[in-house]
Amino acid sequence: MTRNIRRHTTDDFSDGVEKLTEDMERIKTDIADTARDVAGVAVSGVAAAKQGMSEAVETAKEQSRVAAESLAEQIQERPWTSVAIAAGAGILLGLYLSRRKDA
């Protein structure tokens, strides 16, 4: 009788250890799959952000080029007006900086 109880307890314990081992392997596989999924999402997010930044830089370059061309045209059309605007901006900047030092 005692021998049957021991064998039954040992069998139950062995079954429990075996099930626990299977569960641990399943959990390990699930964690690895989740890590791969997260890495894939991160890579695609970085790629999308990089593409978006690249497009924004190209747009900014184009807008800067257009603005520079427009400014060059205006300076050529009205050179004295451009000189007066530059002088006025210089005076205002000088006043602002001199008051800033006093404060």
DAURSUL-V858920 format. One record per residue. NEAR is the number of other ideal C-beta (glycine too) atoms within 8 Angstrom. D_LAST is the distance of its C-alpha to the last C-alpha in Angstrom with 2 decimals. Layout:
near->(NEAR/NEAR)
d_last->(D_LAST/D_LAST)
This chain:
near->(4/5/6/7/8/8/8/8/8/8/8/8/8/8/8/8/8/8/8/8/8/8/8/8/8/8/8/8/8/8/8/8/8/8/8/8/8/8/8/8/8/8/8/8/8/8/8/8/8/8/8/8/8/8/8/8/8/8/8/8/8/8/8/8/8/8/8/8/8/8/8/8/8/9/9/6/5/7/7/6/7/10/8/8/8/8/8/8/8/8/8/8/8/8/8/8/8/8/8/7/6/5/4)
d_last->(98.94/96.28/96.37/95.72/92.75/91.24/91.79/90.34/87.27/86.88/87.21/84.62/82.25/82.80/82.25/79.03/77.76/78.76/76.96/73.87/73.94/74.26/71.38/69.18/70.04/69.26/65.88/65.12/66.02/63.92/60.85/61.36/61.75/58.60/56.64/57.95/57.01/53.45/53.13/54.49/52.03/49.11/50.34/50.80/47.36/45.77/47.87/46.84/43.13/43.59/45.45/42.79/40.00/42.19/42.75/39.06/38.30/41.13/39.95/36.40/37.96/40.16/37.42/35.31/38.40/39.13/35.60/35.70/39.13/38.07/35.09/37.44/39.91/37.41/36.22/39.87/40.74/37.87/36.47/34.86/33.15/31.75/30.47/28.82/27.14/25.91/24.58/22.80/21.25/20.14/18.56/16.69/15.51/14.47/12.46/10.75/10.07/8.98/6.30/5.30/5.53/3.80/0.00)
